[in-house]
Amino acid sequence: MHSATATSVAPKPANGLAGLRHWRHDALAGLVVSLVSLPLSSGIAIASGAPPIYGIISAIIAGLVFPFVGGSFVTISGPAAGLAPALLAIMAALGGAGDADHVGAGYPLLLVVISIVGVIQIVMARLKLARYAAIFPASVVEGMLGAIGVLILIKALPLFFGYLEPIHAHHFSEYLTEIPHWVAGANGDALTVAAVSLVLIFALVSPLGQRFALFRTVPPHLFAVVVGAALAALLGLEDAFLISVPANPLSGVQLPDFAGMLERPDLWKAALLGVLTLTMIDGVESLATAQAIDRIDPFKRRSEPNRLLAAMGLSNLISSLLGGLTVIPGGVKSKTCIEAGGRTLWANFVNACCLLVFLFVAPALVSLIPKATLGAVLVYTGWKMMHPRIARHLAHIGSQQVALYTVTLVVTLFTDLLVGVLVGTALKLALLTAYALRSSGPTSCPGVLGIVADLFRDPVIEEVGSGERRRYRVGRPLVCFNAYKLMEPLDASQESGTVEDVTIELTPEVRVVDHTAIDGVFLAMDAATRMPLRVEGLDPMRALGTHRSAVRVQAAKA
């Protein structure tokens, strides 16, 4: 039996006007976050095929919208590295991508796609559909993010080498063949700045660097930018190797070209695929990021997925209308906010205000940042997303998780994000069906079609008790495709404040419990501060790995 016991906790900081009482903490955290957000947002914009100003605009919009809509507590939103490859590919399909200095021909049409995504997200939030983002298997999501990390890293290499010629590659294999050209055309001074910046980042995040309190509080990206800018000045790096921010940031900003999209039926298919891709990645990555930040929130608060989706939709709509990129919660900036003492979304608001000051008061200061340092930051970001420890962690959970991760990663690299996730999810469905058919389960087997149907049906067959005590009897497979139907009443019980005891009973009819579902249950148990939450019937099942979140199946037939 696994249990979590309610503990007495102090009142938790809330968003809105009530959160202003924590202004000292949020003001400092917002300032620190802005120093990280400025180079990171600029780098993500460049990786997305757009000048830095467009990434900064989207970060500002997010900071001005999220505190008034809510949905999370310390997640800092803005342009996300995870969407950069998708934005670049969509822009290229709509007419052409740009670079650090020029806007591509496809950018105004990309803004149309982003605005449509924003409207869809608002509608989905109103219909409370955010829960469906959780149906994608965790290992598939990790594979998608790993592939994105590889793409970010390889696409950052021209910046890293100081290669200024146009990039003609569009697919992963083409980028691989271009690497020798980037090396041959590298600028020695820019490469020196990039190498020093990257070594500094890795040194500061190493166990030795983390022994110093300053390096634990202030992110390594900030030190890299400061040292990189100083080194660039010392080496006399030319303006072509520095990021460019116009004296008037609003001059020449691109706006969505709705009329142009209507006049180009030949681009509608590419636009539709772009909308589907961004909607899916936005939902999956935002939910995964929010859950990851909830786990390290010192106050153990839980994000509200539908409100978070509404905030993203409104931010995306406004950002696109003002020429900015997509908006999504960011892991690096959110962790920075927590480490700097941030308590509410007002830290995101302060972050936006500081970015406005940087743009309109000190644009020359922003223009001191070397593109090579941004390349180093992106190389490090990509490396973090594809780090080998992710595969090692999945190996502890089970070899099948490594297979899902690897297949999704490889297929995504050689096709696209949407195909990669769909193939990985289809493989997960096939694996779960095979596990359920092979397990002992009940004496009567519903067959392949029956098993597949059960994977999507509500796993709760009976709710026993009312008032202070609840028992949820689970009688079907509990997997990523249906676990949200169990989590919804659990979340409602947690938020009600009237339920004092909850039990999840896994009956012998539960043929399989997958990694995504049981990990969600454990997360709910860890966060259950208002009521005890326990699981019965899990221990008799056979684990397919050494980790507590390994797949569980009923004992195999003799």
C-alpha positions in Angstrom: 0.0 0.0 0.0 1.2 3.5 -0.9 0.0 6.5 1.0 0.5 10.2 1.4 -0.5 11.9 4.7 -2.0 15.4 4.9 0.3 17.9 6.6 -0.3 21.3 8.0 0.8 24.0 5.7 1.0 27.8 5.7 -1.3 29.8 3.4 -0.1 29.6 -0.1 0.7 32.7 -2.2 -2.1 33.3 -4.6 -2.2 35.2 -8.0 -4.2 38.4 -8.5 -4.4 41.3 -6.1 -3.7 39.0 -3.2 -0.3 38.1 -4.7 0.8 41.8 -4.5 1.7 41.3 -0.9 4.7 39.3 -2.1 5.9 42.1 -4.4 9.4 42.3 -2.9 10.0 38.6 -3.7 8.4 38.9 -7.2 10.1 42.1 -8.1 13.6 40.7 -7.5 12.7 37.4 -9.2 11.3 39.3 -12.2 14.4 41.3 -12.6 16.6 38.2 -12.5 14.3 36.4 -14.9 14.5 39.3 -17.4 18.3 39.1 -17.5 17.9 35.4 -18.6 14.8 36.0 -20.7 16.5 38.7 -22.9 19.2 36.5 -24.4 17.1 33.3 -24.3 14.1 34.9 -26.1 16.5 36.4 -28.6 18.2 33.1 -29.2 14.9 31.2 -29.6 13.7 33.8 -32.1 16.9 33.3 -34.2 16.5 29.5 -34.0 12.9 30.0 -35.2 14.1 31.8 -38.3 13.3 35.4 -37.1 15.2 38.4 -35.7 15.6 38.6 -31.9 13.1 41.4 -31.5 10.2 39.0 -32.3 11.1 36.7 -29.5 11.4 39.6 -27.0 7.9 40.9 -28.1 6.3 37.5 -27.4 8.0 37.4 -23.9 6.7 40.8 -23.1 3.1 39.9 -24.2 3.2 36.8 -22.1 4.3 38.7 -19.0 1.5 41.3 -19.5 -1.2 38.6 -20.0 -0.5 35.7 -17.8 -0.7 37.5 -14.4 -4.3 38.6 -15.2 -5.5 35.2 -16.5 -3.6 32.8 -14.3 -3.5 29.1 -14.6 -0.1 28.6 -13.0 1.9 30.3 -10.2 5.6 30.6 -11.0 5.9 29.5 -14.6 7.4 32.2 -16.8 6.0 32.1 -20.3 7.4 33.4 -23.6 8.9 31.9 -26.7 9.9 28.3 -26.1 12.9 26.5 -27.6 10.7 23.4 -28.1 8.7 25.2 -30.8 11.6 26.7 -32.7 12.1 23.8 -35.2 8.3 23.7 -35.9 8.1 27.5 -36.4 11.1 27.4 -38.8 9.6 24.5 -40.8 6.2 26.1 -41.0 7.7 29.4 -42.1 9.8 27.7 -44.8 6.7 25.9 -46.1 4.7 29.2 -46.2 7.3 31.1 -48.3 10.6 31.1 -46.7 12.3 31.5 -43.3 14.5 34.4 -42.2 17.5 34.7 -39.9 18.9 36.9 -37.1 18.9 40.0 -39.3 16.0 39.5 -41.8 12.4 38.5 -41.7 11.5 35.6 -44.0 8.8 35.9 -46.7 6.8 33.3 -44.8 6.8 35.2 -41.5 3.6 37.3 -42.0 1.7 34.0 -43.0 3.2 32.2 -40.0 1.6 35.0 -37.8 -1.7 34.1 -39.3 -1.2 30.4 -38.3 -0.2 31.5 -34.7 -3.3 33.7 -34.4 -5.5 30.8 -35.5 -3.8 28.6 -32.9 -4.5 31.2 -30.3 -8.2 31.3 -31.1 -8.4 27.4 -31.0 -6.7 27.4 -27.6 -9.2 29.8 -26.2 -12.1 27.7 -27.5 -10.5 24.5 -26.2 -10.0 26.2 -22.8 -13.7 27.2 -22.7 -14.7 23.6 -23.5 -12.3 22.3 -20.9 -10.3 20.2 -23.3 -6.9 20.8 -21.9 -7.0 17.4 -20.2 -6.7 15.7 -23.6 -3.1 17.0 -23.8 -2.3 14.3 -21.2 -3.2 11.4 -23.4 0.2 11.4 -25.1 2.6 8.9 -23.5 5.3 10.4 -21.3 8.1 8.6 -23.1 6.8 9.8 -26.5 6.8 13.3 -25.2 10.3 12.9 -24.0 11.3 11.5 -27.5 9.7 14.5 -29.2 11.5 16.9 -26.9 14.8 15.0 -27.4 14.4 15.3 -31.2 13.7 19.0 -30.8 16.9 19.3 -28.7 18.9 17.6 -31.5 17.4 20.1 -34.0 18.0 23.1 -31.8 21.6 22.1 -31.3 22.4 21.4 -34.9 20.6 24.6 -36.1 22.6 26.6 -33.6 25.9 25.6 -35.0 26.1 28.3 -37.7 25.7 30.9 -34.9 28.3 29.0 -32.8 30.8 29.0 -35.6 30.2 32.6 -36.7 29.0 31.4 -40.1 27.3 34.4 -41.8 26.4 32.9 -45.2 22.7 31.9 -45.9 21.6 28.5 -44.7 19.9 26.4 -47.4 19.2 23.3 -45.4 15.6 22.6 -44.3 15.7 19.0 -43.1 17.8 17.2 -40.5 19.8 15.2 -43.0 20.5 18.4 -45.0 21.7 20.1 -41.9 24.2 17.2 -41.3 25.7 17.6 -44.7 26.0 21.4 -44.2 28.2 21.1 -41.1 31.5 20.9 -43.0 30.7 24.1 -44.8 30.0 25.9 -41.5 33.3 24.7 -40.1 35.1 25.8 -43.2 33.5 29.2 -43.1 33.9 29.8 -39.3 35.1 33.1 -37.9 37.9 32.5 -35.4 36.9 35.4 -33.0 33.2 34.4 -33.0 34.1 30.8 -32.5 36.3 31.8 -29.5 33.5 33.7 -28.0 31.1 30.8 -28.5 33.5 28.2 -27.1 34.3 30.3 -24.0 30.6 30.9 -23.4 29.7 27.2 -23.7 32.6 26.1 -21.5 31.5 28.7 -18.9 28.0 27.4 -18.9 29.0 23.8 -18.4 31.5 24.8 -15.7 28.8 26.8 -13.7 26.3 23.9 -13.8 28.9 21.3 -12.8 29.0 20.0 -9.2 32.0 22.3 -8.6 30.2 25.4 -9.8 27.0 24.6 -7.9 29.0 24.6 -4.7 28.8 28.4 -4.8 25.5 30.0 -3.8 25.7 32.8 -6.4 25.9 30.2 -9.3 23.0 28.3 -7.9 20.8 31.5 -7.8 21.8 33.3 -11.0 21.5 31.1 -14.1 24.7 30.3 -16.1 23.2 31.9 -19.3 23.5 35.3 -17.7 27.2 34.9 -16.9 27.8 33.6 -20.4 26.2 36.6 -21.9 28.1 39.1 -19.8 31.5 37.3 -20.4 30.6 36.8 -24.1 29.8 40.5 -24.6 33.0 41.5 -22.8 35.1 39.1 -24.8 33.5 40.3 -28.1 34.4 43.9 -27.2 37.9 42.9 -26.4 38.3 41.0 -29.7 36.7 43.8 -31.6 34.0 41.6 -33.0 32.2 43.3 -36.0 28.6 44.4 -35.8 27.6 41.6 -38.2 28.4 39.1 -35.4 26.3 41.0 -32.8 22.5 40.8 -32.4 20.7 43.7 -34.0 17.8 45.5 -32.2 16.4 48.6 -33.9 16.5 52.0 -32.1 12.7 52.1 -32.4 11.7 48.5 -31.7 8.2 48.9 -33.2 9.5 50.2 -36.6 9.2 47.7 -39.3 7.6 45.0 -37.2 5.7 42.5 -39.3 2.0 42.0 -38.9 -0.1 38.9 -39.9 -1.1 38.9 -43.5 -4.6 37.5 -43.4 -5.4 38.8 -46.9 -2.3 37.2 -48.3 -3.2 33.8 -46.8 -6.7 34.0 -48.3 -5.2 34.7 -51.7 -3.0 31.6 -51.6 -5.1 28.4 -51.5 -1.9 26.5 -52.5 -0.6 27.3 -49.0 -3.7 26.3 -47.0 -2.6 22.7 -46.6 0.8 23.8 -45.1 -1.0 26.3 -42.9 -3.5 23.6 -41.7 -0.6 21.3 -40.8 1.1 24.2 -39.1 -2.0 24.8 -37.0 -2.3 21.2 -36.0 1.4 20.9 -35.2 1.6 24.0 -33.1 -1.7 23.2 -31.3 -0.5 19.7 -30.4 3.0 20.7 -29.3 1.7 23.8 -27.4 -0.7 21.6 -25.4 1.7 18.7 -24.8 4.8 20.7 -23.9 2.9 23.3 -21.8 1.2 20.7 -19.7 4.5 18.8 -19.3 6.4 22.0 -18.3 3.6 23.1 -15.9 3.7 19.7 -14.2 7.5 19.7 -13.9 7.4 23.2 -12.3 4.6 22.2 -10.0 6.9 19.4 -8.7 9.5 21.9 -7.6 7.1 24.7 -6.5 8.1 25.2 -2.8 4.4 25.8 -2.0 3.2 22.6 -3.7 0.6 24.4 -5.8 -1.1 22.8 -8.8 -1.6 24.5 -12.1 -5.0 24.7 -13.7 -4.6 23.3 -17.2 -7.7 24.9 -18.8 -6.9 28.4 -17.4 -3.3 27.9 -18.4 -4.5 27.0 -22.0 -6.7 30.2 -22.0 -3.7 32.3 -21.0 -1.6 30.8 -23.7 -4.4 31.3 -26.3 -4.9 34.9 -25.5 -1.1 35.5 -25.4 -0.6 33.8 -28.8 -3.4 35.8 -30.3 -2.1 39.2 -29.1 1.5 38.3 -29.8 0.8 37.3 -33.4 -1.2 40.5 -34.0 1.8 42.5 -32.8 4.3 40.5 -34.8 5.5 38.1 -32.0 6.1 34.4 -31.8 4.2 31.7 -30.0 3.9 31.8 -26.2 4.4 28.8 -23.9 5.6 28.2 -20.4 9.4 27.9 -20.3 11.3 25.5 -18.0 14.5 27.4 -17.7 12.9 30.8 -16.9 10.4 29.2 -14.5 13.2 27.4 -12.6 15.1 30.7 -12.5 12.0 32.4 -11.0 11.7 29.8 -8.2 15.4 29.9 -7.4 15.3 33.8 -7.3 12.4 33.6 -4.8 9.5 34.3 -7.1 6.1 33.5 -5.5 3.4 34.5 -8.0 2.8 35.4 -11.6 3.6 39.0 -10.8 7.2 38.0 -11.3 6.3 37.4 -15.0 4.8 40.9 -15.1 8.0 42.4 -13.7 10.0 40.4 -16.2 7.9 42.0 -19.1 8.4 45.5 -17.7 12.1 45.0 -17.5 12.2 43.8 -21.1 10.3 46.9 -22.1 12.9 49.0 -20.4 15.7 47.1 -22.1 14.1 47.6 -25.5 13.1 51.2 -25.3 15.6 52.7 -23.0 18.8 50.7 -23.6 18.6 49.0 -27.0 22.3 49.7 -27.5 23.0 47.5 -24.5 21.1 44.7 -26.0 23.0 45.0 -29.2 26.2 44.2 -27.4 25.2 40.5 -27.1 27.2 38.3 -29.6 25.3 35.9 -31.8 28.0 33.4 -31.0 27.0 33.5 -27.3 23.4 32.9 -28.2 24.6 30.0 -30.3 26.3 28.6 -27.2 23.2 29.1 -25.1 21.1 27.2 -27.7 23.7 24.4 -28.0 23.5 24.0 -24.2 19.7 24.1 -24.3 19.5 21.5 -27.0 22.0 19.3 -25.1 19.8 19.5 -22.0 16.7 18.4 -23.9 18.5 15.3 -25.4 20.8 14.5 -22.4 21.7 10.8 -22.1 20.4 10.8 -18.5 16.9 11.0 -20.0 17.4 7.6 -21.7 19.1 6.2 -18.6 16.1 7.3 -16.5 13.7 5.7 -18.9 15.7 2.5 -18.9 15.1 2.2 -15.1 11.4 2.5 -15.8 11.5 -0.2 -18.5 13.1 -1.2 -21.9 9.8 -0.5 -23.6 10.1 3.2 -22.6 13.5 3.4 -24.2 12.0 1.9 -27.4 9.2 4.5 -27.4 11.6 7.3 -26.8 14.1 6.2 -29.5 11.5 5.5 -32.2 9.8 8.9 -31.6 13.1 10.7 -31.6 14.4 9.1 -34.8 11.1 9.3 -36.7 10.7 13.0 -35.7 14.2 13.8 -36.9 13.7 12.3 -40.3 10.0 13.3 -40.9 8.5 16.0 -38.7 7.2 16.5 -35.2 3.6 15.6 -35.9 4.5 12.3 -37.6 7.0 11.4 -34.9 4.4 11.8 -32.1 1.7 10.0 -33.9 4.1 7.0 -34.7 5.3 6.9 -31.1 1.7 7.0 -29.8 0.6 4.2 -32.2 3.5 2.1 -31.0 2.5 2.7 -27.4 -1.1 1.7 -28.2 0.2 -1.6 -29.7 2.4 -2.3 -26.7 -0.4 -1.7 -24.2 -2.7 -4.0 -26.2 -0.1 -6.7 -26.3 0.5 -6.4 -22.5 -3.2 -6.6 -21.8 -3.7 -9.6 -24.0 -0.8 -11.5 -22.3 -1.8 -10.7 -18.7 -4.0 -13.0 -16.7 -6.6 -10.4 -15.8 -10.2 -11.7 -15.6 -11.0 -15.2 -16.8 -12.8 -13.9 -19.9 -10.7 -11.9 -22.4 -12.6 -9.2 -24.4 -10.4 -9.7 -27.4 -8.2 -7.3 -29.3 -10.9 -4.8 -30.2 -12.4 -5.0 -26.7 -8.9 -4.4 -25.1 -8.3 -1.4 -27.4 -11.7 0.1 -26.5 -11.0 -0.4 -22.8 -7.8 1.6 -23.1 -9.9 4.6 -23.9 -12.9 4.0 -21.6 -13.3 5.4 -18.1 -11.2 3.2 -15.9 -13.4 3.9 -12.8 -16.2 1.4 -12.7 -17.5 2.4 -9.3 -17.3 5.3 -6.9 -18.0 4.3 -3.3 -18.7 6.6 -0.5 -19.5 10.3 -0.3 -18.8 13.3 1.9 -15.5 12.9 3.7 -14.4 9.5 2.3 -14.1 8.4 -1.3 -13.1 5.1 -2.9 -12.6 4.8 -6.6 -12.7 1.2 -7.9 -10.7 0.9 -11.2 -11.7 -2.1 -13.3 -10.1 -1.4 -16.7 -6.6 -0.7 -17.9 -5.3 2.5 -16.4 -3.1 4.1 -19.1 -2.3 7.5 -20.6 -5.3 7.3 -22.9 -7.9 7.2 -20.1 -6.1 8.2 -16.8 -7.3 11.8 -17.0 -10.8 10.4 -16.3 -9.5 9.2 -12.9 -7.4 12.3 -12.2 -10.4 14.7 -12.7 -12.3 13.5 -9.6 -9.1 13.3 -7.6 -8.3 16.9 -8.4 -11.8 17.9 -7.5 -11.6 16.1 -4.2 -8.3 17.8 -3.4 -9.6 21.2 -4.3 -12.9 20.9 -2.4 -11.3 20.8 1.0 -14.2 18.7 2.4 -12.8 15.2 1.4 -10.5 13.8 4.1 -9.6 10.4 2.7 -9.4 9.0 -0.8 -8.5 5.4 -1.9 -7.8 4.2 -5.4 -8.6 0.4 -5.6 -7.1 -1.4 -8.6 -9.2 -4.6 -9.0 -7.9 -7.8 -10.6 -9.6 -6.7 -13.9 -7.0 -4.1 -14.3 -4.8 -5.9 -16.8 -2.1 -3.1 -17.2 -1.1 0.2 -15.6 1.3 2.2 -17.7 4.1 4.5 -16.8 2.3 7.8 -17.6 -0.8 6.9 -15.6 0.9 5.6 -12.5 3.4 8.5 -12.5 0.4 10.9 -12.5 -1.1 9.0 -9.6 2.2 9.2 -7.6 2.4 13.0 -8.4 -1.1 13.4 -7.0 -0.1 11.5 -3.9 3.0 13.6 -3.4 0.9 16.8 -3.8 -1.9 15.6 -1.5 -1.5 18.1 1.3 -5.2 18.3 2.3 -6.2 14.6 2.4 -4.6 11.2 2.5 -4.5 9.5 -0.9 -3.6 5.8 -1.1 -3.5 3.1 -3.8 -4.6 -0.5 -3.2 -4.0 -3.4 -5.6 -0.8 -2.1 -7.2 1.8 -4.3 -5.3 0.4 -7.7 -6.5 0.9 -6.6 -10.1 4.2 -7.5 -11.8 6.5 -4.5 -12.5 8.4 -4.4 -15.9 11.2 -2.2 -14.5 12.9 -1.2 -11.3 11.5 2.3 -11.0 8.3 3.0 -9.0 6.6 4.3 -12.1 7.3 1.1 -14.2 4.6 -0.5 -16.2 2.6 -3.0 -14.1 0.7 -6.0 -15.5 -1.2 -8.8 -14.0 0.8 -12.0 -13.7 1.4 -13.7 -17.0 -0.6 -16.8 -17.9 1.1 -20.1 -17.2 
